[in-house]
Amino acid sequence: MADRIETATTQTTNAIAVAGVTSAAWLPSLKSASEVAGMLMPIFGVIWLVVQIVRALAGPAKPPKV
């Protein structure tokens, strides 16, 4: 069990190290993804709020008749 934990820890550490070394290559795409998310999240937030308001006004769901 301890060997599996040590292996997982080593693999995680190696993945983080590789991501850190190569971050300059994927930083521009990460920035553009962040900009897109920044534009879309308010829209999704409003949609989710409307869904919750409609759901609250509709009342609890009725169980199906069997």
ZIZI-V898509 format. One record per helix or strand of 2 or more residues. SS is the DSSP state (H for helix, E for strand). FROM is the first residue (numbers start at 1). TO is the last residue. Records with the same first field share a line. If there is no record, write none. Layout:
SS = FROM-TO ; FROM-TO
//
This chain:
H = 2-21 ; 23-58
//
